[in-house]
Amino acid sequence: MSCAHGIQSHTCCPSLHPSIPPSIHPSIHPSTLLEKIHMSTVRRYGTDDPLSSGPRRPRIVVIGAGLAGLAAAKTLLENGFTDVTVLEASDCIGGRVLSVQHGKPVFELGATWIHGAIGNPVYHLAQENGLLEHTTDEERSVTRISLFTKKGVSHYQTNLGRRIPKDVVEEFRDLYNEVYELTQEFFQNGKPVCAESQNSVGVFTRDLVHKKIVMDPDDSESTKKLKLCMLQQYLKVESCESSAASMDEVSLSEFGEWTEIPGAHFIIPEGFTKIVKLLAQDIPSRTICLSKPVRCIHWNYSAQHQEAVAKSGNTDLENNHNKNNHSCQPHDDALILGHPVYIECEDEEWIAADHVIVTVSLGVLKQNHETMFSPSLPEDKVLAIEKLGISTTDKIFLEFEEPFWSPDCNSIQFVWEDEDQLGQLSYPEELWYKKICSFDVLFPPERYGYTLSGWVCGQEALYMERCDEETVVETCTELLRRFTGNPNIPKPCRILRSSWGSNRFIRGSYSFTRVGSSGGDFENLATPLPYANVTKSRPLQVLFAGEATHRKYYSTSHGALLSGQREATRLIETYQDLHRAETTKPNMK
């Protein structure tokens, strides 16, 4: 992923030793692992070991420089922790915040809105720094669908080039919103979920709306058919907002747990990366290492090593090694044995730590957790990773020389007239474009020019990512011509699109509660390792942050930021407790 324009640049942490360590398989025996580490490069910081200076200066590594990682690092540094390192796999900071200046305007390929104001740390950060000054009233909205502007109306167009009458649109919207409110009540009011719904928001919504449409005595058969097609289109929009391949995957019993912060939604005219820069501005550049992917986190290492040495009976392992390797002194061995965590990077560097805060996305955890942690994650944490959902929602920005849409249009919604039948919709690769639910008009034109933003999600988004740019341009242009009934729409002069699914450092947009999961899975994912109740090993070796670890605010930028602050605070309070315990010890002399 290329670095967004205007993002603060950070140089990589300089390597403290020129030699390169060998690659070590995560499942290697601990005693052999120690020998490998002795023969390789482990990042050390000389004789001023933080642990020897008291409990206030542990060595902490943060994996990921998105909102969660930056918030964690900033909070730690502000509270006196000086030995903090941030490892970022990509070549720029920001994670799933990616603002790109495309000509004059700034477009958001990732996080776009500040969702709510009251108590939202992202909102307060933006407001206190004047980032909302140029936000227009029309850009603020509390509606769920088409959040770009309240000005104008949505044009619901069919694939036969017909615009659906306004009264039909309003009738259907009222019906859909009525059922949507019901989906919230299962969690909020503890309503039981019937077997017919399959505990799925999509199944429940489609079945109930279908029944209400079919039973309406005032509608003609053609109007009923049209409303059923609109239902499928609405569910596509909802899927994009949930970042689920289909609303059939979203848990009905848990859907209402997600908590909306009161207040309007806001955009940041100069780009959401301004928030990233604010978080990073007080973090020393040497603290953040860019282009530094992590291969494996070796945790609980001290306990594993002690057990291995006890079993082997080889108490001279370290001394034997030092006799043959003068680059490792006995003091260095003490440092190695003193750290419970080692982070193995893809460039073969090993970094010792007392604590590591993992902020990688749920998508990365799903794909890599088996090889990313040694020893393996506990079963309940693996189950949480597997049960929670994450899919891809991509944006396609099309900029035109002149608008072909009318001044009253704020979006073009695609309704396929052959999709009135029940059942979730998935398409073969060659028909990926049928998952595009709409194109929103960016507002105001003085800032964005004449630009549309399209939405596509699920497997179809991954199909889109595999297409070349010209194919996407031609496909979207043909769609717009077809649905508007205007064959003279020109090709856009510029295109910009996201590719979160194929980005190996992201693998998806944001999390949701999939059928079979619950809010408790977010908490299980957030629980630090090792578990305090099952081991006497050093606590808080591996901590977890990121939007998928926040039970109430998952899928949001403020959830990510708060989770980073949460884990930093967990460490701060732990060391405050240790410090109080040390200073209040009774004098036994």
BELCOR-V154681 format. One record per residue. N is the residue number from 1. RES is the residue in three letters. PHI is phi in degrees with one decimal (none if undefined). PSI is psi in whole degrees, 0 to 359 (* if undefined). OMEGA is omega in radians with two decimals (none if undefined). Layout:
n:res:phi:psi:omega
N:RES:PHI:PSI:OMEGA
N:RES:PHI:PSI:OMEGA
//
This chain:
n:res:phi:psi:omega
1:MET:none:124:-3.11
2:SER:-74.5:153:-3.08
3:CYS:-70.5:136:3.12
4:ALA:-68.5:147:3.09
5:HIS:-61.4:135:3.05
6:GLY:87.3:357:3.11
7:ILE:-77.2:138:-3.14
8:GLN:-57.9:132:-3.11
9:SER:-90.7:136:3.08
10:HIS:-125.9:134:3.08
11:THR:-80.6:157:3.11
12:CYS:-70.0:150:3.04
13:CYS:-61.4:132:-3.14
14:PRO:-67.4:141:3.09
15:SER:-70.8:132:-3.07
16:LEU:-87.2:347:3.09
17:HIS:-136.2:135:-3.06
18:PRO:-74.3:338:-3.06
19:SER:-73.3:155:-3.12
20:ILE:-111.5:128:-3.12
21:PRO:-76.4:158:3.08
22:PRO:-74.4:159:3.05
23:SER:-73.1:137:-3.09
24:ILE:-124.7:127:-3.12
25:HIS:-69.8:137:-3.07
26:PRO:-57.6:334:-3.06
27:SER:-91.8:10:-3.08
28:ILE:-66.0:149:-3.10
29:HIS:-63.9:140:-3.05
30:PRO:-55.0:320:-3.12
31:SER:-65.8:321:3.07
32:THR:-68.4:324:3.12
33:LEU:-59.9:319:3.13
34:LEU:-60.9:316:3.12
35:GLU:-60.7:319:3.14
36:LYS:-63.7:319:-3.14
37:ILE:-65.8:319:3.11
38:HIS:-59.2:325:-3.10
39:MET:-86.8:359:-3.10
40:SER:-117.2:183:3.12
41:THR:-90.8:122:2.98
42:VAL:-117.0:129:-3.11
43:ARG:-64.0:124:3.11
44:ARG:-125.7:166:-3.05
45:TYR:-127.8:32:3.06
46:GLY:79.6:202:-3.02
47:THR:-85.4:348:-3.13
48:ASP:-85.5:63:-3.13
49:ASP:-61.7:124:-3.11
50:PRO:-55.3:325:-3.09
51:LEU:-68.6:334:-3.14
52:SER:-78.2:350:-3.11
53:SER:-100.2:12:3.13
54:GLY:107.6:176:-2.99
55:PRO:-79.2:3:-3.06
56:ARG:-89.3:350:-3.00
57:ARG:-127.9:62:3.05
58:PRO:-75.3:164:3.11
59:ARG:-94.0:117:-3.03
60:ILE:-122.3:131:3.07
61:VAL:-115.1:130:3.08
62:VAL:-107.8:126:3.14
63:ILE:-100.3:112:-3.14
64:GLY:110.3:129:-3.14
65:ALA:-111.7:40:2.96
66:GLY:-84.9:197:-3.10
67:LEU:-60.9:319:-3.13
68:ALA:-64.9:312:-3.11
69:GLY:-64.7:317:3.14
70:LEU:-66.7:319:3.12
71:ALA:-62.8:320:3.11
72:ALA:-63.9:311:-3.12
73:ALA:-62.9:316:3.14
74:LYS:-60.5:315:-3.13
75:THR:-64.5:319:3.12
76:LEU:-63.6:314:-3.12
77:LEU:-64.4:322:3.14
78:GLU:-67.2:341:-3.11
79:ASN:-107.8:25:2.96
80:GLY:90.8:4:3.10
81:PHE:-85.6:117:-3.01
82:THR:-100.1:340:-3.07
83:ASP:-101.7:75:-3.11
84:VAL:-122.4:132:3.09
85:THR:-128.2:135:3.10
86:VAL:-111.8:125:3.11
87:LEU:-106.3:118:-3.14
88:GLU:-115.9:125:-3.05
89:ALA:-68.4:323:-3.08
90:SER:-85.5:184:-3.09
91:ASP:-94.5:12:3.08
92:CYS:-152.6:159:3.11
93:ILE:-85.3:165:3.08
94:GLY:122.3:333:-3.14
95:GLY:60.6:239:-3.11
96:ARG:-88.1:17:2.91
97:VAL:-102.6:119:-3.10
98:LEU:-146.8:97:3.08
99:SER:-96.4:131:-3.08
100:VAL:-125.8:126:3.05
101:GLN:-82.9:115:-3.06
102:HIS:-117.2:88:-2.96
103:GLY:79.1:229:3.13
104:LYS:-79.6:314:-3.06
105:PRO:-77.3:162:3.04
106:VAL:-108.3:125:-3.13
107:PHE:-110.4:146:-3.14
108:GLU:-100.5:111:3.06
109:LEU:-84.4:341:3.11
110:GLY:-119.9:231:-3.11
111:ALA:-52.5:135:-3.04
112:THR:-122.0:314:-3.00
113:TRP:-110.2:149:2.87
114:ILE:-90.0:111:-3.02
115:HIS:-87.0:97:3.12
116:GLY:89.4:158:-3.03
117:ALA:-117.0:315:-2.95
118:ILE:-70.5:108:-3.14
119:GLY:83.5:4:3.13
120:ASN:-84.2:115:-3.09
121:PRO:-63.5:330:3.11
122:VAL:-68.7:318:3.10
123:TYR:-61.1:312:-3.09
124:HIS:-64.4:323:3.08
125:LEU:-63.6:317:3.13
126:ALA:-67.9:317:-3.10
127:GLN:-66.2:316:-3.10
128:GLU:-64.9:338:-3.11
129:ASN:-108.4:15:3.03
130:GLY:70.3:24:-3.08
131:LEU:-81.8:350:-3.08
132:LEU:-105.8:5:-3.02
133:GLU:-59.8:325:-3.05
134:HIS:-101.2:13:3.06
135:THR:-76.0:127:-3.11
136:THR:-83.0:159:3.11
137:ASP:-59.4:324:-3.10
138:GLU:-69.9:340:-3.14
139:GLU:-82.7:350:-3.14
140:ARG:-97.1:130:-3.06
141:SER:-147.7:149:3.06
142:VAL:-112.6:7:3.11
143:THR:-79.2:156:-3.11
144:ARG:-84.6:328:-3.04
145:ILE:-108.7:133:-3.12
146:SER:61.5:75:-3.04
147:LEU:-84.1:1:-3.04
148:PHE:-66.9:316:-3.08
149:THR:-159.2:150:3.05
150:LYS:-89.7:348:-3.11
151:LYS:-72.7:136:3.11
152:GLY:83.3:189:-3.10
153:VAL:-133.1:158:3.08
154:SER:-82.0:134:3.08
155:HIS:-98.0:113:3.09
156:TYR:-91.6:110:-3.06
157:GLN:-113.2:144:3.10
158:THR:-99.0:165:-3.13
159:ASN:-68.4:353:3.04
160:LEU:-95.0:10:3.08
161:GLY:80.4:18:-3.13
162:ARG:-102.8:141:3.03
163:ARG:-93.1:129:-3.13
164:ILE:-72.2:131:-3.10
165:PRO:-54.3:146:-3.08
166:LYS:-57.7:320:-3.10
167:ASP:-67.1:325:3.09
168:VAL:-67.1:318:3.12
169:VAL:-61.5:314:-3.10
170:GLU:-66.6:320:3.10
171:GLU:-62.0:315:-3.12
172:PHE:-67.9:319:-3.13
173:ARG:-59.9:318:3.12
174:ASP:-62.6:318:3.13
175:LEU:-64.9:313:-3.12
176:TYR:-62.4:315:-3.14
177:ASN:-63.5:327:3.08
178:GLU:-62.5:316:3.13
179:VAL:-71.6:322:3.11
180:TYR:-57.2:318:3.11
181:GLU:-60.1:325:3.12
182:LEU:-65.8:326:-3.13
183:THR:-64.1:335:3.14
184:GLN:-75.4:335:-2.97
185:GLU:-75.9:339:-3.09
186:PHE:-63.7:318:3.08
187:PHE:-82.0:312:-3.01
188:GLN:-65.4:325:-3.11
189:ASN:-110.9:6:3.11
190:GLY:65.6:32:-3.14
191:LYS:-73.0:140:3.10
192:PRO:-70.0:147:3.14
193:VAL:-98.2:125:-3.14
194:CYS:-76.5:154:-3.08
195:ALA:-62.6:328:-3.09
196:GLU:-62.3:332:-3.11
197:SER:-77.1:346:-3.09
198:GLN:56.9:24:-3.11
199:ASN:54.4:36:-3.07
200:SER:-120.9:130:3.07
201:VAL:-60.1:318:-3.12
202:GLY:-64.1:311:-3.12
203:VAL:-63.0:313:-3.14
204:PHE:-59.8:311:-3.09
205:THR:-64.6:313:-3.09
206:ARG:-63.5:316:-3.11
207:ASP:-65.7:314:-3.07
208:LEU:-70.5:316:3.12
209:VAL:-64.1:320:3.11
210:HIS:-58.6:314:-3.13
211:LYS:-61.1:316:-3.11
212:LYS:-66.3:323:3.13
213:ILE:-68.4:311:-3.09
214:VAL:-63.2:326:-3.08
215:MET:-85.2:356:-3.12
216:ASP:-71.1:115:-3.08
217:PRO:-75.6:347:-3.05
218:ASP:-90.0:346:-3.09
219:ASP:-95.0:144:3.01
220:SER:-75.5:166:3.14
221:GLU:-62.3:323:-3.14
222:SER:-67.7:322:3.10
223:THR:-68.3:320:3.09
224:LYS:-60.9:317:3.14
225:LYS:-61.7:319:-3.13
226:LEU:-65.2:319:3.13
227:LYS:-66.9:325:3.09
228:LEU:-65.7:325:3.06
229:CYS:-68.4:322:3.08
230:MET:-63.4:326:3.10
231:LEU:-58.3:315:3.14
232:GLN:-64.3:322:3.12
233:GLN:-66.1:318:3.12
234:TYR:-62.4:321:3.13
235:LEU:-67.9:330:3.03
236:LYS:-65.1:316:3.10
237:VAL:-60.7:315:3.14
238:GLU:-61.6:323:3.11
239:SER:-63.6:319:3.10
240:CYS:-62.9:319:-3.13
241:GLU:-69.2:327:3.11
242:SER:-86.0:349:-3.02
243:SER:56.0:46:3.06
244:ALA:-116.0:149:3.10
245:ALA:-62.5:328:3.13
246:SER:-156.7:148:3.08
247:MET:-67.4:348:3.04
248:ASP:-66.4:342:3.13
249:GLU:-89.1:348:-3.02
250:VAL:-90.0:131:-3.06
251:SER:-68.9:126:3.11
252:LEU:-71.4:318:-3.08
253:SER:-68.3:339:-3.09
254:GLU:-109.1:355:-2.97
255:PHE:-60.1:326:-3.07
256:GLY:-83.4:359:-3.12
257:GLU:-75.8:328:3.11
258:TRP:-55.2:129:-3.00
259:THR:-105.3:126:3.12
260:GLU:-92.3:128:3.09
261:ILE:-74.6:133:-3.11
262:PRO:-61.8:151:3.10
263:GLY:111.8:173:-3.08
264:ALA:-73.6:165:2.97
265:HIS:-89.8:140:-3.12
266:PHE:-125.2:148:2.94
267:ILE:-108.9:162:3.08
268:ILE:-109.0:107:-3.03
269:PRO:-53.0:324:-3.10
270:GLU:-86.5:1:3.09
271:GLY:112.4:140:-3.13
272:PHE:-65.1:341:3.13
273:THR:-67.7:348:3.02
274:LYS:-61.2:326:3.07
275:ILE:-66.3:318:3.11
276:VAL:-59.1:315:-3.11
277:LYS:-65.8:323:3.11
278:LEU:-64.2:318:3.11
279:LEU:-66.0:327:-3.02
280:ALA:-90.9:347:-2.95
281:GLN:-64.0:331:-3.14
282:ASP:-100.4:6:3.08
283:ILE:-92.7:119:-3.13
284:PRO:-54.4:139:-3.07
285:SER:-59.3:327:-3.13
286:ARG:-68.9:346:-3.13
287:THR:-74.3:332:-3.04
288:ILE:-103.9:123:3.10
289:CYS:-104.2:114:3.12
290:LEU:-88.3:162:-3.14
291:SER:51.7:47:-3.05
292:LYS:-128.8:69:3.12
293:PRO:-64.9:147:3.12
294:VAL:-100.9:133:3.11
295:ARG:-90.4:315:-3.05
296:CYS:-155.3:143:3.04
297:ILE:-106.6:112:3.12
298:HIS:-93.3:103:-3.06
299:TRP:-112.2:166:-3.06
300:ASN:57.8:32:-3.00
301:TYR:-67.1:317:-3.10
302:SER:-58.8:317:-3.14
303:ALA:-65.1:319:3.13
304:GLN:-63.4:317:-3.11
305:HIS:-64.5:314:-3.13
306:GLN:-60.1:319:3.13
307:GLU:-65.1:318:-3.13
308:ALA:-65.8:318:3.13
309:VAL:-64.8:319:3.14
310:ALA:-62.0:320:-3.12
311:LYS:-71.2:323:-3.09
312:SER:-81.0:336:-3.09
313:GLY:72.2:8:-3.08
314:ASN:-92.2:81:-3.11
315:THR:-75.6:349:-3.13
316:ASP:-98.4:16:-3.06
317:LEU:-56.9:313:-3.09
318:GLU:-68.9:316:-3.10
319:ASN:-65.1:320:3.10
320:ASN:-58.2:319:-3.12
321:HIS:-67.2:320:-3.08
322:ASN:-67.1:333:3.11
323:LYS:-63.6:333:-3.07
324:ASN:-106.5:358:-3.08
325:ASN:-141.1:99:-3.04
326:HIS:-78.2:352:3.13
327:SER:-76.7:342:3.10
328:CYS:-108.1:114:3.12
329:GLN:-91.0:162:3.12
330:PRO:-54.9:325:3.12
331:HIS:-62.9:322:3.11
332:ASP:-63.6:322:3.12
333:ASP:-61.5:321:3.13
334:ALA:-63.0:322:3.11
335:LEU:-65.2:317:-3.13
336:ILE:-60.7:314:-3.09
337:LEU:-71.1:343:-3.08
338:GLY:-84.4:351:-3.08
339:HIS:-107.7:132:-3.09
340:PRO:-85.7:350:-3.06
341:VAL:-130.8:139:3.00
342:TYR:-130.2:130:3.13
343:ILE:-101.8:117:3.13
344:GLU:-94.6:117:-3.11
345:CYS:-92.8:161:-3.12
346:GLU:-66.8:337:3.12
347:ASP:-85.8:13:3.07
348:GLU:80.0:0:3.07
349:GLU:-77.0:143:3.08
350:TRP:-113.5:135:-3.09
351:ILE:-124.4:123:3.13
352:ALA:-82.3:147:-3.13
353:ALA:-153.9:156:2.97
354:ASP:-88.8:328:-3.13
355:HIS:-144.4:145:3.03
356:VAL:-129.7:132:3.08
357:ILE:-105.3:113:-3.07
358:VAL:-93.9:118:-3.12
359:THR:-119.0:19:-3.13
360:VAL:-66.2:159:-3.08
361:SER:-70.1:161:3.06
362:LEU:-60.1:325:3.12
363:GLY:-61.3:319:3.10
364:VAL:-67.4:319:3.11
365:LEU:-62.9:318:3.12
366:LYS:-59.6:318:-3.05
367:GLN:-80.5:327:-2.91
368:ASN:-119.9:359:-2.98
369:HIS:-60.4:330:-3.10
370:GLU:-65.2:325:-3.13
371:THR:-101.7:349:-3.02
372:MET:-85.2:343:-3.09
373:PHE:-129.0:133:3.06
374:SER:-137.3:116:0.04
375:PRO:-68.1:170:-3.11
376:SER:-61.4:158:3.10
377:LEU:-65.7:151:3.07
378:PRO:-60.0:155:-3.03
379:GLU:-59.7:320:-3.10
380:ASP:-69.1:329:3.08
381:LYS:-73.2:322:3.06
382:VAL:-62.6:318:3.12
383:LEU:-62.1:320:3.11
384:ALA:-61.8:316:3.12
385:ILE:-61.7:317:-3.10
386:GLU:-71.7:324:-3.05
387:LYS:-78.3:321:3.14
388:LEU:-65.5:153:-3.08
389:GLY:-107.6:148:2.94
390:ILE:-151.8:135:3.09
391:SER:-134.4:191:-3.09
392:THR:-113.8:127:2.93
393:THR:-116.0:119:-3.11
394:ASP:-112.2:152:3.07
395:LYS:-111.0:146:3.04
396:ILE:-127.0:112:3.12
397:PHE:-95.2:128:3.10
398:LEU:-121.5:120:3.13
399:GLU:-105.3:132:-3.11
400:PHE:-115.6:155:3.09
401:GLU:-66.1:319:3.13
402:GLU:-137.6:152:3.11
403:PRO:-75.9:138:3.02
404:PHE:-100.1:351:3.14
405:TRP:-91.9:158:-3.10
406:SER:-76.9:158:-3.10
407:PRO:-60.6:336:-3.10
408:ASP:-86.3:359:-3.03
409:CYS:-90.6:124:3.04
410:ASN:-107.4:349:3.05
411:SER:-165.6:156:3.05
412:ILE:-116.3:114:-3.09
413:GLN:-100.1:130:-3.06
414:PHE:-92.8:116:3.11
415:VAL:-116.9:115:3.13
416:TRP:-86.1:123:-3.05
417:GLU:-75.0:354:3.11
418:ASP:-102.7:14:-3.08
419:GLU:-115.0:41:-3.13
420:ASP:-89.1:354:-3.11
421:GLN:-81.2:153:3.10
422:LEU:-67.5:157:3.09
423:GLY:119.2:147:3.12
424:GLN:-71.2:156:-3.04
425:LEU:-108.2:126:2.97
426:SER:-139.2:149:-2.98
427:TYR:-126.4:151:3.02
428:PRO:-68.0:164:-3.01
429:GLU:-55.3:320:-3.08
430:GLU:-70.8:346:3.12
431:LEU:-111.8:27:-3.10
432:TRP:-55.2:328:-3.05
433:TYR:-64.8:342:3.13
434:LYS:-70.8:347:3.09
435:LYS:-86.4:349:3.05
436:ILE:-64.9:119:-3.02
437:CYS:-90.4:331:-3.04
438:SER:-170.0:167:2.93
439:PHE:-127.3:121:3.11
440:ASP:-91.5:146:3.07
441:VAL:-85.9:121:3.11
442:LEU:-72.9:139:-3.06
443:PHE:-134.9:140:0.04
444:PRO:-88.6:156:-3.14
445:PRO:-65.3:336:3.10
446:GLU:-62.0:333:3.14
447:ARG:-96.4:317:-2.98
448:TYR:-103.9:355:-3.00
449:GLY:72.0:206:-3.14
450:TYR:-103.6:89:-2.96
451:THR:-128.3:139:3.03
452:LEU:-111.3:146:3.09
453:SER:-120.2:115:3.14
454:GLY:-94.1:158:-3.10
455:TRP:-129.2:134:3.06
456:VAL:-146.4:144:-3.06
457:CYS:-139.4:173:3.07
458:GLY:74.6:203:-3.14
459:GLN:-60.7:328:3.13
460:GLU:-64.3:329:3.06
461:ALA:-65.2:321:3.10
462:LEU:-66.7:324:3.05
463:TYR:-61.2:316:3.12
464:MET:-60.1:319:-3.11
465:GLU:-62.4:332:-3.13
466:ARG:-80.5:345:3.14
467:CYS:-77.4:150:3.03
468:ASP:-75.9:165:-3.03
469:GLU:-60.5:318:-3.10
470:GLU:-64.4:322:3.11
471:THR:-62.9:317:3.13
472:VAL:-65.3:319:3.12
473:VAL:-60.9:310:-3.10
474:GLU:-64.3:319:-3.13
475:THR:-63.9:313:-3.12
476:CYS:-67.2:322:3.11
477:THR:-63.2:317:3.13
478:GLU:-64.8:322:3.08
479:LEU:-60.8:313:-3.13
480:LEU:-62.5:320:3.10
481:ARG:-63.6:318:-3.08
482:ARG:-67.0:314:-3.04
483:PHE:-77.9:329:3.11
484:THR:-85.2:345:-3.07
485:GLY:74.5:16:-3.12
486:ASN:-112.2:101:-3.09
487:PRO:-73.8:353:-3.05
488:ASN:-97.6:8:3.10
489:ILE:-63.0:125:-3.13
490:PRO:-77.0:165:3.02
491:LYS:-67.2:147:3.07
492:PRO:-63.9:151:3.13
493:CYS:-79.9:338:3.10
494:ARG:-148.0:151:3.08
495:ILE:-133.8:146:3.05
496:LEU:-143.9:136:-3.11
497:ARG:-145.0:156:3.10
498:SER:-92.6:168:-3.14
499:SER:-151.3:57:-3.06
500:TRP:-69.6:331:-3.10
501:GLY:-71.0:321:-3.09
502:SER:-90.0:355:3.07
503:ASN:-73.3:114:-3.01
504:ARG:-68.1:346:3.11
505:PHE:-95.7:1:-3.12
506:ILE:-126.9:300:3.08
507:ARG:60.1:50:3.08
508:GLY:135.8:172:-3.07
509:SER:-97.2:300:3.10
510:TYR:-164.2:169:-2.92
511:SER:-90.3:163:3.03
512:PHE:-150.5:165:3.10
513:THR:-85.9:104:-3.14
514:ARG:-77.6:156:3.08
515:VAL:-52.6:127:-3.10
516:GLY:100.1:347:3.11
517:SER:-103.7:173:3.12
518:SER:-148.6:174:3.09
519:GLY:-61.2:333:3.10
520:GLY:-62.2:334:3.13
521:ASP:-68.3:326:3.05
522:PHE:-62.8:320:3.13
523:GLU:-70.6:322:3.07
524:ASN:-61.0:320:3.13
525:LEU:-65.7:328:-3.09
526:ALA:-81.8:346:-3.06
527:THR:-68.0:127:-3.11
528:PRO:-67.3:160:3.07
529:LEU:-115.2:149:-0.11
530:PRO:-75.2:159:3.14
531:TYR:-65.5:133:-3.03
532:ALA:-65.5:331:-3.02
533:ASN:-89.5:1:-3.08
534:VAL:-126.4:4:-3.08
535:THR:-155.4:156:3.03
536:LYS:-101.7:9:3.13
537:SER:-66.3:165:-3.13
538:ARG:-58.8:131:-3.05
539:PRO:-77.9:166:3.01
540:LEU:54.8:41:3.08
541:GLN:-72.5:315:-3.13
542:VAL:-123.4:119:3.11
543:LEU:-113.5:156:-3.05
544:PHE:-126.5:132:3.08
545:ALA:-138.3:176:-3.06
546:GLY:120.0:160:-3.05
547:GLU:-56.6:329:-3.11
548:ALA:-77.7:4:3.07
549:THR:-110.5:7:3.14
550:HIS:-107.9:118:-3.01
551:ARG:-65.3:321:-3.05
552:LYS:-94.0:328:-3.01
553:TYR:-117.1:27:3.08
554:TYR:-56.6:153:3.10
555:SER:77.2:5:-3.08
556:THR:-119.9:160:3.09
557:SER:-68.9:322:3.13
558:HIS:-70.5:330:3.04
559:GLY:-63.4:319:3.11
560:ALA:-63.5:312:-3.11
561:LEU:-61.9:314:-3.13
562:LEU:-63.7:325:-3.14
563:SER:-67.3:323:3.08
564:GLY:-65.3:317:3.08
565:GLN:-63.2:323:-3.13
566:ARG:-60.6:313:-3.09
567:GLU:-72.1:325:3.06
568:ALA:-63.5:317:3.13
569:THR:-63.6:324:3.11
570:ARG:-59.1:316:3.13
571:LEU:-70.4:318:-3.13
572:ILE:-59.0:312:-3.11
573:GLU:-66.9:325:3.11
574:THR:-62.1:315:-3.12
575:TYR:-74.2:332:3.02
576:GLN:-64.3:318:3.11
577:ASP:-64.2:318:3.11
578:LEU:-63.3:319:-3.12
579:HIS:-65.1:318:3.11
580:ARG:-64.4:321:3.14
581:ALA:-64.7:320:-3.14
582:GLU:-66.6:318:-3.04
583:THR:-77.9:346:-3.13
584:THR:-107.6:10:3.10
585:LYS:-63.0:137:3.11
586:PRO:-69.7:145:3.11
587:ASN:-77.8:115:-3.04
588:MET:-91.4:0:-3.11
589:LYS:-73.1:*:none
//
